[in-house]
Amino acid sequence: MNYILLIEDNQQNADLVIQILQSAGMDVKHFINGLEAAQFARRQHPSVILIDFDLPDIDGRTLVLSLKKQLGGESAPPIVAVTARTGATEKRLAEQFGCAGFVSKPFEPDKLLCLIQDLLDQSLR
């Protein structure tokens, strides 16, 4: 199943991301809670995961580590942090936790789409 897994607890932010991705022809599955999203991802492997670091049920960075391990380690789908946490330190932490990309909110829709398309293209190689 090819889809983008979006883990975002703010509905307005989620709606914006969903609209952007769907307008580009991408299938999106949205979850508010990280643990529920992880269960779904284990059953239906996503192509890319977009994750907010501030979730109501689990720290997003902890969830990144868990997802990477549960979905195949190095062969796990790429995970992109889409977070209001900004700055070089946050970006470095996201990389250390295994994120393939980092997008600060607010973001430019075209940059998000380009990043996701690049990750999808890399996974086809």
Protein Blocks (a to p, Z undefined) as FASTA:
>chain_A
ZZdddddfblklmmmmmmmmmmnopacdddfblklmmmmmmmmccfbdcddfbdfkbcfk
lmmmmmmmmnopjmpccdddddfbecjklmmmmmmnopabdcdddddfklmmmmmmmmmm
mmmZZ
